[in-house]
Amino acid sequence: MGGFRNLELLPLQKSRTRLMKPINSLWEHRITYVCIGMIIAFGMVSMNSILSPSVMMAQTGEPVQSSDVTTGSPVNDEVSMVSFREDSAEVFRPAYQAKLGGGALGIGLSRRPLVVPSPKKRVLVTGGAGFVGSHLVDRLLERGDEVIVVDNFFTGRKENIAHNLQNPRFELIRHDVVEPILLEVDQIYHLACPASPVFYKHNPIKTIKTNVVGTLNMLGLAKRVKARFLLTSTSEVYGDPLQHPQKEEYWGNVNPIGVRSCYDEGKRTAETLAMDYSRGAGVEVRIARIFNTYGPRMSIDDGRVVSNFVAQALRKEPMTVYGDGLQTRSFQYVSDLVEGLMRLMEGEHIGPVNLGNPGEFTMLELSEVVKSVVDKDARIVFKENTADDPHKRKPDITKAKQLLGWEPKIPLREGLPRMVEDFRMRLGVEKPIDNSADAEHV
């Protein structure tokens, strides 16, 4: 049986022998190809060494002249290399030298300018279809950043960002920040939240969920992708202040169970969360406390005093003053606020930082300014004041001046006409004809 077994294996051994011959032949060819490739590579390096400007200069003692492909004029290669060495940014030298072995150039290697892409950022703006958010988006796009807007359009308007929809660096996502979202970004401006009394009183539970759960989700995203996070808080954290003007160190005087508490206490909780993520999770956070802001794209019927007065005056309705009209507010133009937010984000200070205009007006004084801009014959009616309405509000912006080099530039009497023109166009109200100039010549 053993002999028969050997006879059965004999054909198999022959077939294996036949298979090994092409395999051995293939390996011989591969070795040949590798040797030929090494010879060609060595020849190319040698030729480059011979033709190199540095080697030719070493052999002749004179710099090599070549022709500029764009102008046809002679170019001194050695001078060009020296110019590049002097003009190149210092920040790129370590990486460039590391690739060349600590800065020593190999034979035949000449320095060439490095093409470094511009430092564009990928920025997320929650609530970016809102009044302030849409102006911030415009500035970020003008700077060259890629911008992602996340908005559920509870108070935001598509019209505010429609002009950016064709921009390849702009992206819009309809999403509620109360639900988590996964994105890759460098910075997060968290503006999402109803900010006017009409809207946050309409749905107080939604408001506080946005402030708490929404902020948690955005801080979690910032932690996950190592993005810098800016929270837009509010002067409402000071409540009905007992300190005037209000400094960032002031803890406030807030009613925790009032009709405005969903917003006031919600923002205070959001600040707490931001600081906890900063201390406990190492997230880079920035906190801005925003005071009253006005400008184009404000919601016409959002219940805030400036928009109320302007809309009522344009509609020929009486301007409503709540209480005695002696309560004060400070009003900053939206472009000033956007500048402050961007400086805070790019700076190295956590905050909180007050961003507002220290110019203080009573409600009666504001109504007179609106009358002078819109309609000198506008009437005023008084109504009972709303609950928990602060009596005084004025920011101390010393910290913003010192840390950010920021202060508002546009006074109320300059910014208000811009807002009036925007409201006039959206309401379809024609601008009245001024006959005063003609009357002077009569």
TABELQUI-V945609 format. One record per residue. RES is the residue in three letters. NEAR is the number of other C-alpha atoms within 8 Angstrom. Layout:
[[RES/NEAR] [RES/NEAR]]
This chain:
[[MET/4] [GLY/5] [GLY/6] [PHE/7] [ARG/8] [ASN/8] [LEU/8] [GLU/8] [LEU/8] [LEU/8] [PRO/8] [LEU/8] [GLN/8] [LYS/8] [SER/8] [ARG/8] [THR/8] [ARG/8] [LEU/8] [MET/8] [LYS/8] [PRO/8] [ILE/8] [ASN/8] [SER/8] [LEU/8] [TRP/8] [GLU/8] [HIS/8] [ARG/8] [ILE/8] [THR/8] [TYR/8] [VAL/8] [CYS/8] [ILE/8] [GLY/8] [MET/8] [ILE/8] [ILE/8] [ALA/8] [PHE/8] [GLY/8] [MET/8] [VAL/9] [SER/8] [MET/8] [ASN/9] [SER/11] [ILE/9] [LEU/9] [SER/11] [PRO/12] [SER/9] [VAL/12] [MET/13] [MET/11] [ALA/8] [GLN/6] [THR/6] [GLY/7] [GLU/6] [PRO/10] [VAL/10] [GLN/8] [SER/8] [SER/8] [ASP/9] [VAL/5] [THR/4] [THR/5] [GLY/7] [SER/6] [PRO/8] [VAL/9] [ASN/10] [ASP/11] [GLU/10] [VAL/7] [SER/9] [MET/11] [VAL/8] [SER/8] [PHE/11] [ARG/7] [GLU/6] [ASP/6] [SER/9] [ALA/6] [GLU/6] [VAL/5] [PHE/8] [ARG/9] [PRO/8] [ALA/7] [TYR/9] [GLN/11] [ALA/9] [LYS/8] [LEU/10] [GLY/8] [GLY/7] [GLY/9] [ALA/7] [LEU/8] [GLY/6] [ILE/6] [GLY/13] [LEU/8] [SER/9] [ARG/6] [ARG/6] [PRO/6] [LEU/4] [VAL/4] [VAL/4] [PRO/4] [SER/4] [PRO/4] [LYS/7] [LYS/9] [ARG/12] [VAL/13] [LEU/13] [VAL/15] [THR/14] [GLY/15] [GLY/16] [ALA/14] [GLY/11] [PHE/12] [VAL/9] [GLY/13] [SER/12] [HIS/11] [LEU/10] [VAL/11] [ASP/9] [ARG/9] [LEU/11] [LEU/12] [GLU/7] [ARG/6] [GLY/7] [ASP/12] [GLU/12] [VAL/14] [ILE/12] [VAL/14] [VAL/15] [ASP/17] [ASN/9] [PHE/9] [PHE/6] [THR/7] [GLY/13] [ARG/9] [LYS/8] [GLU/6] [ASN/12] [ILE/10] [ALA/7] [HIS/7] [ASN/8] [LEU/9] [GLN/6] [ASN/6] [PRO/5] [ARG/8] [PHE/13] [GLU/9] [LEU/9] [ILE/8] [ARG/8] [HIS/8] [ASP/8] [VAL/16] [VAL/9] [GLU/8] [PRO/7] [ILE/7] [LEU/5] [LEU/5] [GLU/6] [VAL/11] [ASP/12] [GLN/13] [ILE/15] [TYR/12] [HIS/13] [LEU/11] [ALA/10] [CYS/8] [PRO/9] [ALA/7] [SER/9] [PRO/10] [VAL/8] [PHE/11] [TYR/15] [LYS/10] [HIS/6] [ASN/8] [PRO/10] [ILE/7] [LYS/8] [THR/14] [ILE/11] [LYS/10] [THR/13] [ASN/14] [VAL/11] [VAL/10] [GLY/12] [THR/13] [LEU/9] [ASN/13] [MET/12] [LEU/12] [GLY/8] [LEU/12] [ALA/14] [LYS/11] [ARG/7] [VAL/9] [LYS/8] [ALA/14] [ARG/13] [PHE/15] [LEU/13] [LEU/14] [THR/11] [SER/13] [THR/11] [SER/10] [GLU/7] [VAL/13] [TYR/12] [GLY/12] [ASP/12] [PRO/13] [LEU/6] [GLN/6] [HIS/8] [PRO/8] [GLN/12] [LYS/9] [GLU/9] [GLU/4] [TYR/8] [TRP/7] [GLY/10] [ASN/9] [VAL/11] [ASN/8] [PRO/6] [ILE/5] [GLY/8] [VAL/8] [ARG/10] [SER/12] [CYS/13] [TYR/14] [ASP/13] [GLU/11] [GLY/13] [LYS/12] [ARG/10] [THR/10] [ALA/13] [GLU/11] [THR/8] [LEU/10] [ALA/12] [MET/9] [ASP/9] [TYR/11] [SER/11] [ARG/8] [GLY/6] [ALA/8] [GLY/8] [VAL/14] [GLU/9] [VAL/12] [ARG/14] [ILE/14] [ALA/16] [ARG/12] [ILE/13] [PHE/15] [ASN/9] [THR/11] [TYR/13] [GLY/11] [PRO/10] [ARG/8] [MET/9] [SER/7] [ILE/8] [ASP/8] [ASP/12] [GLY/9] [ARG/9] [VAL/6] [VAL/8] [SER/14] [ASN/14] [PHE/12] [VAL/12] [ALA/11] [GLN/11] [ALA/15] [LEU/11] [ARG/7] [LYS/7] [GLU/9] [PRO/10] [MET/13] [THR/10] [VAL/12] [TYR/10] [GLY/10] [ASP/7] [GLY/9] [LEU/9] [GLN/10] [THR/12] [ARG/12] [SER/15] [PHE/14] [GLN/16] [TYR/14] [VAL/11] [SER/7] [ASP/12] [LEU/14] [VAL/12] [GLU/9] [GLY/12] [LEU/9] [MET/8] [ARG/10] [LEU/12] [MET/11] [GLU/6] [GLY/7] [GLU/6] [HIS/7] [ILE/8] [GLY/7] [PRO/9] [VAL/11] [ASN/16] [LEU/13] [GLY/16] [ASN/13] [PRO/10] [GLY/7] [GLU/11] [PHE/10] [THR/11] [MET/12] [LEU/10] [GLU/8] [LEU/10] [SER/11] [GLU/8] [VAL/9] [VAL/13] [LYS/12] [SER/8] [VAL/10] [VAL/10] [ASP/10] [LYS/7] [ASP/5] [ALA/11] [ARG/7] [ILE/9] [VAL/8] [PHE/9] [LYS/8] [GLU/6] [ASN/7] [THR/7] [ALA/6] [ASP/9] [ASP/7] [PRO/9] [HIS/9] [LYS/10] [ARG/13] [LYS/16] [PRO/14] [ASP/11] [ILE/13] [THR/6] [LYS/10] [ALA/13] [LYS/10] [GLN/8] [LEU/7] [LEU/11] [GLY/7] [TRP/10] [GLU/10] [PRO/11] [LYS/5] [ILE/9] [PRO/9] [LEU/9] [ARG/7] [GLU/8] [GLY/11] [LEU/12] [PRO/9] [ARG/10] [MET/12] [VAL/12] [GLU/8] [ASP/10] [PHE/12] [ARG/12] [MET/9] [ARG/7] [LEU/6] [GLY/6] [VAL/9] [GLU/6] [LYS/5] [PRO/4] [ILE/4] [ASP/5] [ASN/6] [SER/6] [ALA/7] [ASP/7] [ALA/7] [GLU/6] [HIS/5] [VAL/4]]
